[in-house]
């Protein structure tokens, strides 16, 4: 009898009965029926919203984090307006450049002129850039902002930045001597696009003593490239380039997608519980003629409703947090932040994604509940778990597709990623783990035949409540997999002893700045600095000092923060049509440096390098020759002499060798005290010191990622164990009636938590390595660096911690008699 009833009820649930549900003649009830079901879903949500507060809160928190991360990421990148204003190119001229200004005005029409001079700070080796600039110029207005007082309007007046005022120990209304002239401070200014920019602003007509001139123009690249200055000379030109705030927001959106996917897995477990609680109601609905599509609509409408409410609350909270916290980010960003300058398109996509995520999370429980026979639904029994053959095949296909997308979309050699392929590959692997969950749960549940009874019961309940177990397992796997992936990437990026910026026995002392420019110094100044370096090196036993030179163009000169500098010629490999990835510092192959490295270059070679692949000159004129390279076997330190331009290469390109610093090398690793003494020497001499970067931050990244993944996994476990143990309360009462003690209840909870944590750690580690296999498929040797401690903490530590926590927490004894609620 039960068999016939089961078959009949399945047929009845699959096909609509006659009645009011056939409103459009197609068996699906029409618009009126769907509207009624949506209203019923809304009433169910209003009545049972407390049971769904966890899912609502998780989705709202994820949307809040998404809005904040996208806003922060898009506003933290440096602004091109700091150097270009609204112009598309900067033309640099030596001296006042009146003839060059006239030529530029004739060629471009509208231009904006900024004159520069370097003023020394009394009692210091520092200088301040004195700028003669029109505050209301056509292109330079974003480079100036008045904070107090007024702009200088006539000779004898000046406006200072806060740092410049502190250097001269002056302020508003006071006077100072600047470059031999007494000026009155009439205002406080800043460069809102670069808060670290230190300068003194004078009236536009005060340019008689200008040492260099910057001309801002707005024209296409071809017209800028064809410009010639006075006498037909080609001036130094810098083009604006693209800002990276859009790319940063896309990266934040990709991270948000993964986060919402994680929340979807957690929400799926919650919706599975909601579907089980509403099973009798859905059975009644099916009994009066509702189809499986109607039953799914009720659950999907509830999921979309939760997603919409969470999206609205999360977006409002995220924007409120952004508007309140944006001013606090300005010092870290280094520029003023417009609160309305947020990526609205990305935020809109986050809102749509949140609704879609909640709806998708409700789909699988809705599909399962709609297939439950009516009699079983009315009795509120959980559906029988089905074989996982088809989900296993789907998991294999998704994992293969994810690895393929990452292999095609990521090029680690060029630091390039195709965003659609990268996102598709990551989501495919996450979904593959989701589909692998049911099979993993069934295999795990059948593996405890020789274990104690309580453990076998816990594993059986995982299989019995497979829908929520698989959803929770996917969430745990994704959380731990993201932590493992971060740990592996951090370990891969950590420099071995033979790589990095410098050896632990080396110090690099540079003249002036650390940027890709060479400060101009007279031979006497260079000799004085060399004597101080030699005196310090004499304090190190068995040390040597080698002078370092860089290649510079004969006519290339710029002004940086009031100092005359020359752009350094570099080398890089193409990572895009107009972008390069530099290969580190490039030095001139002097005889001393060649002897130290034991190199003898061929007479027709331009560049000696340890870097593989074809290279091109960077910061060079467009007609610079293609370098002829020779590969040499030297340590590949990014700041050390691993790439050299030979004297032949200098002559062939028409460049010069300019002194940039000295390399100090000892016969044993330098101590912290020796490095500190070197820093004091460098500061006193006005030099810049660089020592080996130990990358301690990468260890911090691994630790934080592991702890964060473990906390998320433990939170999901707490929710899942509570759900499963709550649904099996009837079985627990039976156990208590037969004499089960409190330790049995603890064992059930501990085995459930530990089993899910172990499965999640294994699946998450597998997914992380599959994703990185696809990303590093061209350089699999990078994955040979294994984060042993992080993996042990994830695969063994998290399950042990989950088991111990579940065992130690008190378990509530269910009441001996209960009455099932009638809805």
Beta strands, then each sheet from edge to edge (+ up, - down):
strand 1: 89-94
strand 2: 112-120
strand 3: 127-133
strand 4: 145-149
strand 5: 157-160
strand 6: 175-178
strand 7: 181-190
strand 8: 199-202
strand 9: 212-217
strand 10: 236-239
strand 11: 410-411
strand 12: 416-417
strand 13: 499-500
strand 14: 506-511
strand 15: 517-519
strand 16: 544-553
strand 17: 558-560
strand 18: 563-567
strand 19: 570-574
strand 20: 580-582
strand 21: 587-588
strand 22: 607-609
strand 23: 616-618
strand 24: 629-631
strand 25: 636-637
strand 26: 643-645
strand 27: 655-665
strand 28: 687-690
sheet 1: 4+ 7- 5- 8+ 3+ 2- 9+ 1- 10+
sheet 2: 4+ 7- 6+
sheet 3: 11+ 12-
sheet 4: 13+ 25+
sheet 5: 16+ 27- 14+ 28-
sheet 6: 15+ 18- 17+
sheet 7: 20+ 19- 23+
sheet 8: 21+ 26+ 22- 24-
end
